[in-house]
Amino acid sequence: MGACGPERPWTVLPESEVRALRQPCSRDFPEGLTGYWAPGKADLVDVERQIDALVARELAAQYGDADDEQDRLRYRRQYVGFERAGQRVIYVNAVAAGSHSWRRHTVNICDGSVISFGAVYDPTRHRFDWFMFNGPYNGRKRPGPR
């Protein structure tokens, strides 16, 4: 906790990070995302409000009872705005670990399964419509996109 309160667990990456973000090591990147825009704090209110429930659903789909996993994983979230079919969407790169520079640079983790995921939030529909954990870890099968 810093002098002004708890550290915010998310950041908006600059446009210079888009190329690295679009090339994750062990998961797909969603098709059709183009351009760049920087989401503001107001754009992320609904995303932040829904993300824990999304992660809980996806962990449950992978592991059944996911309470222990979710308690252990505290994701740092990197946000970037893209366009898809002429509409603005918000891409989330989430990592349960990362370097000290995670607020400025893309964190790209290979394998790791649930320690990293990507997701797309549609602000027009107020919902996530794409999600994928990283590739295998401990022999678990890589999930497909949701």
Beta strands, then each sheet from edge to edge (+ up, - down):
strand 1: 10-12
strand 2: 34-37
strand 3: 76-84
strand 4: 87-95
strand 5: 116-122
strand 6: 127-133
sheet 1: 1+ 3+ 2-
sheet 2: 1+ 3+ 4- 5+ 6-
end
